[in-house]
Every structure is written in structure tokens, then in C-alpha cells.
Amino acid sequence: MSYKTNVLVLLSGGIDSTACLAYYLSEGFKVCGLFINYGQLAEKREREAVLRVTEYYTVPLDEIDISSARRWGNGLIRGRNAVLLYSALMNFSYESGLIAIGIHAGTEYWDCSEEFLRQTKSVFWNYTEGCISVDAPFILWNKVEIWQYCIREDVPLKYTYSCELGRKQPCGECLSCRDLEVLYAGHSEKGFGSKQDD
């Protein structure tokens, strides 16, 4: 991939998407972020985290609202990553480039798999004649490897927010917060991953 390629990073305010943003910036890409309100319970706190992260990195941020009356909470949400990626494609303002998502290995969700990524790339190729593609730099990494990357690269974990239920994290119930508890165990003394509801 050439330097200065346009990259739109889907941002949720969590560790994975923040690491994704940091990755493309470190590689010299021209980066902007996109936050999508799809009716998630944690929308308010996710948005606050995204604003903190993009301000920290001085990255431009776009926001779109595709929410309905239904509120989405913990666990599998069928079609979510597909909806997010296609919404990003509809709002991509460049003729060519990448739309990036922080999906990774170690999850049972099909829309976090290599197969999902491959099929989505194929659809994007057909829509854009190969000019816009999907990228997921951590597709072969597990959560611990992403966490270690964040530590090595000084990613501002204290600004992130991951609770799927929109509560003070870690809530102890949702899958994301259970991951956080494991990650905090070895690093809380170093100040990584603030547990505060800031």
C-alpha cells in the first residue's frame, strides 16, 4: 500500500478501533475517523471516547446516525459490522482508499472472521471497480496482542471505552468488559485502561 492512501477508520471508542487508528497514522496514511450511531446502548459514552481519541491524535472525525427506535446492547448483533462498513462506503468522500475496521481473531462472531473480510472486500471491489477496499490490520491478532501493541505504541488506552451496556467499566457482564478485566490484571499498576467512568 502506498503512503498517504486515504483511510477512513470506523471508530467505536474501544481499544481495537483506537489501535487501528494509531496503526494507520504510524504507517503514514492520510486518516480520518467515522463514528456511527446505530442505536447502541453505549452510544453516548462511545462517542465521548471517540472525541477524546480523535482530539488526542488530531484526526478529523465524521459522524452519522442510522439508529432507529430499537436499542442494541450486549453480545452478537447480526449484521452489525456489515451495516457499519456499507454505511462507511456510502459516506466515503474519496474516489479511492481504504475503510478500516478493528476486527480481530479470537471471537466467535462470523463478522469478525477472515471469511467475512474476504467476502466484504469482494463486494467493495464490485461496487467501486477496485478503488475502495476494506482493511483489518489485526484480523490475525488476538485481543492480548492488540493490547500489547497499544502498550508498545503508547496508544492512549485511558481515553478508550469498551462497555457494550454503556455502564461504568468494567461492568462484569458484557463480553468486552470481561476481556478488559483480564487485560487489566497485569497492567493496572501502570495506569493502562482506566476503570473510571470519565
KOLGUBA-718002 format. One line per field, with one value per residue: residue number from 0; x, y, z of N, C-alpha, C, CB in turn; residue in three letters. Coordinates in steps of 0.2 Angstrom, whole numbers. Glycine has a CB too. Layout:
residues N
i	NUM:...
n.u	X:...
n.v	Y:...
n.w	Z:...
ca.u	X:...
ca.v	Y:...
ca.w	Z:...
c.u	X:...
c.v	Y:...
c.w	Z:...
cb.u	X:...
cb.v	Y:...
cb.w	Z:...
aa	ALA:...
***
This chain:
residues 198
i	0:1:2:3:4:5:6:7:8:9:10:11:12:13:14:15:16:17:18:19:20:21:22:23:24:25:26:27:28:29:30:31:32:33:34:35:36:37:38:39:40:41:42:43:44:45:46:47:48:49:50:51:52:53:54:55:56:57:58:59:60:61:62:63:64:65:66:67:68:69:70:71:72:73:74:75:76:77:78:79:80:81:82:83:84:85:86:87:88:89:90:91:92:93:94:95:96:97:98:99:100:101:102:103:104:105:106:107:108:109:110:111:112:113:114:115:116:117:118:119:120:121:122:123:124:125:126:127:128:129:130:131:132:133:134:135:136:137:138:139:140:141:142:143:144:145:146:147:148:149:150:151:152:153:154:155:156:157:158:159:160:161:162:163:164:165:166:167:168:169:170:171:172:173:174:175:176:177:178:179:180:181:182:183:184:185:186:187:188:189:190:191:192:193:194:195:196:197
n.u	4:2:10:1:-11:-29:-38:-52:-56:-66:-73:-76:-73:-67:-54:-49:-53:-46:-33:-32:-33:-22:-12:-13:-10:3:9:9:-2:-16:-27:-44:-58:-73:-88:-102:-118:-129:-139:-134:-133:-122:-120:-118:-107:-97:-96:-91:-78:-73:-72:-62:-51:-49:-46:-35:-26:-27:-36:-47:-65:-80:-97:-111:-129:-138:-148:-162:-178:-176:-164:-148:-138:-128:-117:-119:-124:-133:-127:-121:-107:-107:-117:-111:-99:-104:-111:-101:-95:-105:-103:-90:-79:-69:-62:-54:-46:-46:-57:-57:-57:-58:-58:-54:-45:-50:-63:-80:-89:-95:-94:-82:-72:-60:-66:-77:-71:-65:-76:-83:-73:-74:-86:-85:-75:-82:-92:-84:-75:-63:-57:-59:-57:-59:-50:-42:-31:-28:-33:-28:-24:-25:-34:-26:-14:-17:-18:-5:1:-4:2:15:16:11:-2:-17:-24:-31:-41:-50:-66:-76:-87:-101:-114:-115:-111:-102:-86:-75:-90:-92:-102:-104:-96:-85:-81:-77:-66:-58:-56:-47:-37:-33:-28:-14:-9:-14:-7:1:-6:-14:-28:-40:-51:-61:-76:-75
n.v	-6:11:26:39:35:37:34:28:26:16:20:16:20:10:-1:-9:-2:10:7:3:15:22:13:16:29:28:22:31:35:45:49:48:48:39:39:30:30:18:15:9:4:10:22:36:36:30:39:50:44:42:56:60:52:56:69:68:63:72:70:71:70:61:60:49:45:31:26:18:16:5:-2:-7:-19:-30:-43:-53:-45:-47:-44:-32:-27:-28:-18:-7:-6:-4:7:16:15:21:34:38:49:50:46:34:22:16:8:5:-7:-13:-27:-43:-59:-73:-72:-78:-72:-72:-60:-55:-62:-70:-74:-67:-54:-56:-59:-47:-38:-42:-38:-24:-22:-24:-15:-3:-4:-9:2:6:-2:-14:-15:-23:-23:-30:-43:-56:-56:-58:-52:-50:-48:-36:-27:-28:-22:-9:-5:-5:5:16:20:29:22:25:34:27:17:3:-4:-13:-11:2:6:10:5:-9:-18:-31:-39:-39:-45:-38:-31:-41:-46:-34:-35:-46:-41:-29:-35:-38:-25:-14:-7:1:10:8:8:14:12:20:30:41
n.w	0:-4:3:11:7:7:22:30:46:55:70:87:99:107:112:101:89:92:92:79:72:77:71:57:56:61:50:41:33:26:37:43:54:58:66:70:75:79:87:98:115:122:116:119:128:120:110:117:120:107:103:112:108:95:96:103:94:84:73:59:61:56:58:58:59:60:67:75:83:90:103:104:113:123:117:102:87:74:58:61:59:45:41:47:39:26:27:30:17:9:14:11:6:-4:-20:-20:-9:8:19:36:49:66:68:75:78:88:92:92:83:66:58:62:56:45:33:32:30:18:9:10:5:-8:-12:-10:-20:-32:-31:-32:-42:-38:-32:-19:-4:10:25:38:50:61:59:61:74:91:106:116:110:103:113:119:108:109:121:117:108:114:114:118:130:141:137:130:128:132:136:132:137:141:154:169:167:171:168:171:166:151:136:132:143:151:144:146:160:161:154:162:173:173:171:177:187:180:175:163:153:160:173:177:176:166
ca.u	0:6:9:-4:-18:-34:-41:-57:-56:-73:-71:-81:-70:-64:-47:-47:-53:-41:-27:-32:-32:-14:-8:-13:-6:11:11:10:-8:-20:-33:-50:-62:-80:-92:-109:-124:-133:-144:-131:-134:-116:-118:-116:-100:-93:-95:-86:-72:-70:-70:-56:-46:-48:-43:-28:-22:-29:-38:-54:-70:-86:-102:-118:-134:-143:-152:-170:-181:-173:-158:-144:-134:-123:-117:-120:-129:-132:-126:-118:-101:-108:-120:-106:-94:-108:-113:-95:-94:-109:-101:-83:-79:-63:-63:-50:-44:-47:-61:-53:-61:-53:-60:-48:-46:-52:-70:-84:-93:-93:-92:-75:-68:-56:-70:-81:-67:-64:-82:-84:-69:-76:-92:-82:-72:-88:-96:-80:-71:-57:-54:-60:-56:-59:-44:-42:-24:-27:-38:-25:-21:-30:-35:-20:-9:-18:-17:2:3:-6:7:22:15:9:-9:-20:-29:-35:-46:-55:-72:-77:-93:-107:-120:-115:-111:-95:-82:-78:-96:-93:-107:-103:-90:-80:-79:-74:-59:-55:-54:-41:-31:-31:-25:-7:-6:-17:-2:5:-11:-17:-35:-43:-58:-66:-82:-74
ca.v	0:17:31:44:32:39:29:30:21:15:21:14:22:5:-2:-11:4:15:4:3:22:23:9:19:35:27:20:37:36:50:46:52:43:39:36:28:29:13:13:5:7:14:27:42:35:28:45:54:41:44:63:61:49:59:75:67:62:77:67:74:65:62:56:48:42:26:22:18:15:-1:-1:-13:-20:-34:-49:-54:-41:-49:-39:-25:-25:-26:-12:-1:-5:-2:14:20:16:26:41:39:55:50:41:28:22:10:8:1:-9:-16:-34:-47:-66:-75:-71:-82:-69:-73:-54:-54:-68:-69:-76:-61:-49:-58:-58:-39:-35:-44:-34:-17:-22:-24:-8:3:-6:-10:8:6:-8:-15:-17:-25:-24:-35:-49:-62:-55:-59:-46:-48:-45:-29:-24:-27:-17:-2:-3:-3:11:22:21:32:17:29:38:22:15:-3:-7:-14:-9:9:7:11:-1:-15:-19:-38:-43:-39:-49:-33:-29:-47:-45:-29:-37:-50:-36:-25:-39:-37:-19:-9:-3:5:16:7:6:17:9:26:32:48
ca.w	0:-4:8:10:5:11:26:35:51:59:77:92:106:111:111:94:84:93:90:72:71:78:66:50:57:62:44:36:29:27:41:46:58:57:72:68:80:76:92:103:122:124:111:122:131:115:106:121:119:101:103:116:105:89:98:105:88:79:67:58:63:54:62:55:63:57:73:75:90:94:106:104:119:124:113:95:84:67:53:63:55:38:41:48:33:20:29:28:10:7:16:9:1:-9:-25:-19:-2:12:25:41:55:71:70:76:79:95:93:88:78:59:55:64:53:38:28:32:27:11:6:10:0:-15:-13:-11:-27:-37:-31:-34:-48:-35:-30:-12:-1:17:28:45:51:66:58:63:80:97:110:120:105:101:120:119:103:112:126:114:103:118:112:124:132:146:134:127:132:129:139:127:140:142:161:171:165:168:171:174:162:144:134:131:150:153:141:150:167:160:152:167:178:173:169:181:191:175:173:157:153:166:175:179:171:164
c.u	4:5:4:-10:-23:-37:-46:-58:-63:-71:-77:-79:-67:-57:-45:-47:-48:-34:-26:-31:-24:-10:-8:-9:2:13:11:4:-12:-26:-38:-54:-69:-84:-99:-113:-129:-139:-141:-132:-128:-115:-115:-108:-95:-91:-90:-79:-69:-68:-63:-50:-44:-44:-36:-23:-23:-31:-45:-59:-77:-91:-108:-122:-138:-147:-159:-172:-178:-166:-154:-139:-129:-123:-118:-126:-128:-132:-123:-112:-102:-112:-115:-101:-98:-110:-107:-93:-98:-107:-94:-82:-73:-65:-59:-48:-46:-52:-59:-58:-57:-55:-53:-50:-48:-59:-74:-89:-91:-91:-86:-70:-65:-61:-75:-78:-66:-70:-84:-79:-71:-82:-90:-79:-77:-91:-91:-75:-63:-53:-55:-61:-57:-53:-45:-36:-23:-31:-35:-22:-27:-30:-29:-14:-10:-17:-9:5:2:-1:13:21:12:2:-13:-26:-34:-41:-52:-61:-74:-84:-99:-113:-120:-114:-103:-92:-76:-84:-97:-98:-105:-96:-84:-77:-75:-67:-55:-52:-48:-35:-29:-27:-17:-4:-9:-12:1:0:-14:-24:-39:-50:-63:-71:-81:-76
c.v	6:22:36:42:35:33:31:24:21:15:20:17:17:4:-4:-6:9:13:4:10:24:19:13:26:34:25:25:38:42:48:51:46:44:36:36:27:24:11:9:8:11:20:33:41:33:34:49:51:43:51:64:58:53:66:74:66:67:75:69:68:66:58:55:44:38:23:22:17:10:1:-7:-14:-25:-40:-48:-49:-43:-44:-32:-23:-24:-20:-6:0:-2:5:19:20:21:33:42:44:55:45:34:28:16:12:3:-1:-13:-23:-38:-54:-67:-74:-76:-79:-70:-66:-51:-59:-66:-70:-70:-55:-50:-57:-50:-36:-36:-39:-26:-17:-21:-17:-2:1:-7:-4:9:-1:-8:-17:-18:-27:-29:-41:-55:-61:-56:-53:-45:-45:-38:-25:-22:-22:-10:0:-1:4:17:24:23:27:21:33:33:20:9:-6:-7:-11:-2:10:9:4:-3:-17:-26:-42:-44:-43:-44:-32:-35:-48:-40:-31:-42:-46:-32:-29:-38:-30:-13:-4:2:11:14:5:8:14:14:27:39:50
c.w	0:1:6:7:10:15:30:40:55:67:82:99:110:109:104:89:85:91:82:69:71:73:60:51:58:55:39:32:31:31:43:50:57:63:69:74:77:81:97:110:124:120:114:124:125:111:110:120:113:100:106:112:98:90:100:99:83:72:66:59:60:58:58:60:59:62:72:82:94:97:106:110:118:119:105:92:77:62:54:59:48:37:42:42:27:21:28:21:7:8:15:4:-4:-14:-24:-12:1:18:30:47:59:73:71:78:86:97:89:83:71:56:58:61:46:32:27:28:20:7:5:5:-7:-17:-15:-18:-32:-37:-34:-39:-45:-32:-22:-9:7:19:35:47:56:65:61:70:85:101:114:116:103:107:120:114:105:117:122:110:107:116:118:127:137:143:131:132:128:131:134:130:142:150:163:170:170:172:174:170:155:142:134:138:153:151:145:157:166:158:158:172:179:172:173:184:186:172:166:158:159:167:177:173:169:158
cb.u	-5:5:16:-1:-18:-40:-35:-64:-50:-77:-68:-82:-76:-68:-44:-52:-60:-41:-26:-39:-36:-13:-12:-20:-8:11:7:15:-13:-21:-29:-54:-61:-82:-92:-109:-127:-130:-149:-123:-135:-110:-124:-120:-100:-96:-101:-88:-72:-76:-75:-56:-48:-54:-47:-28:-24:-23:-38:-55:-71:-87:-104:-117:-138:-138:-150:-172:-189:-172:-159:-140:-138:-123:-122:-121:-128:-138:-133:-116:-95:-113:-126:-102:-91:-114:-116:-89:-95:-116:-102:-80:-78:-57:-60:-45:-45:-41:-69:-47:-67:-53:-64:-44:-39:-47:-72:-89:-94:-99:-98:-74:-72:-50:-75:-84:-60:-62:-88:-83:-61:-78:-97:-77:-68:-93:-97:-77:-71:-52:-58:-67:-50:-65:-38:-48:-21:-29:-39:-19:-19:-29:-41:-17:-8:-26:-19:6:-1:-13:8:23:11:13:-13:-22:-26:-31:-44:-51:-77:-72:-95:-107:-121:-121:-112:-95:-79:-73:-102:-94:-113:-104:-91:-82:-84:-78:-60:-59:-59:-43:-33:-37:-26:-4:-7:-23:3:8:-7:-13:-36:-45:-57:-62:-88:-67
cb.v	0:21:34:50:25:42:25:31:22:9:28:7:25:-1:-8:-17:6:17:-4:1:27:20:3:20:39:21:14:37:30:54:43:56:44:36:41:22:36:7:10:5:1:9:29:44:30:23:49:54:34:42:67:57:42:60:78:60:55:82:59:76:64:60:59:44:48:21:26:11:14:-7:2:-14:-22:-37:-53:-61:-33:-54:-37:-26:-30:-32:-12:-3:-12:-6:15:16:9:25:41:32:61:48:44:27:28:8:8:4:-13:-12:-37:-44:-70:-71:-64:-86:-61:-76:-49:-54:-74:-73:-82:-58:-49:-66:-62:-36:-38:-51:-34:-16:-28:-30:-6:5:-2:-13:14:11:-12:-19:-12:-31:-18:-32:-49:-64:-48:-65:-47:-55:-49:-28:-28:-34:-18:-3:-9:-9:10:28:15:39:11:33:42:16:21:-8:-4:-21:-14:12:0:12:0:-21:-18:-38:-40:-33:-52:-27:-27:-54:-43:-23:-41:-55:-32:-22:-46:-41:-18:-11:-8:1:22:1:-2:25:4:32:30:49
cb.w	6:-11:10:6:5:7:30:31:56:58:79:93:110:109:116:92:84:101:92:69:75:85:65:48:64:67:41:32:30:21:47:41:66:50:78:63:83:73:89:102:127:125:107:128:136:110:105:128:121:95:106:122:102:85:104:109:85:78:67:51:71:46:69:48:67:53:80:71:89:89:113:97:125:131:115:92:85:66:50:70:56:35:46:54:31:18:36:32:7:9:23:7:6:-5:-32:-24:2:16:23:43:52:77:64:83:78:99:92:93:80:55:56:72:52:38:29:39:31:10:9:17:1:-15:-8:-6:-28:-36:-24:-27:-54:-40:-33:-10:-3:19:27:46:52:73:51:59:81:101:115:123:99:100:126:118:96:115:131:109:98:118:109:123:135:150:128:125:132:130:146:125:146:140:164:179:158:168:166:181:163:141:127:128:154:152:134:151:170:155:146:171:177:168:162:185:194:169:172:153:153:165:181:181:175:165
aa	MET:SER:TYR:LYS:THR:ASN:VAL:LEU:VAL:LEU:LEU:SER:GLY:GLY:ILE:ASP:SER:THR:ALA:CYS:LEU:ALA:TYR:TYR:LEU:SER:GLU:GLY:PHE:LYS:VAL:CYS:GLY:LEU:PHE:ILE:ASN:TYR:GLY:GLN:LEU:ALA:GLU:LYS:ARG:GLU:ARG:GLU:ALA:VAL:LEU:ARG:VAL:THR:GLU:TYR:TYR:THR:VAL:PRO:LEU:ASP:GLU:ILE:ASP:ILE:SER:SER:ALA:ARG:ARG:TRP:GLY:ASN:GLY:LEU:ILE:ARG:GLY:ARG:ASN:ALA:VAL:LEU:LEU:TYR:SER:ALA:LEU:MET:ASN:PHE:SER:TYR:GLU:SER:GLY:LEU:ILE:ALA:ILE:GLY:ILE:HIS:ALA:GLY:THR:GLU:TYR:TRP:ASP:CYS:SER:GLU:GLU:PHE:LEU:ARG:GLN:THR:LYS:SER:VAL:PHE:TRP:ASN:TYR:THR:GLU:GLY:CYS:ILE:SER:VAL:ASP:ALA:PRO:PHE:ILE:LEU:TRP:ASN:LYS:VAL:GLU:ILE:TRP:GLN:TYR:CYS:ILE:ARG:GLU:ASP:VAL:PRO:LEU:LYS:TYR:THR:TYR:SER:CYS:GLU:LEU:GLY:ARG:LYS:GLN:PRO:CYS:GLY:GLU:CYS:LEU:SER:CYS:ARG:ASP:LEU:GLU:VAL:LEU:TYR:ALA:GLY:HIS:SER:GLU:LYS:GLY:PHE:GLY:SER:LYS:GLN:ASP:ASP
***
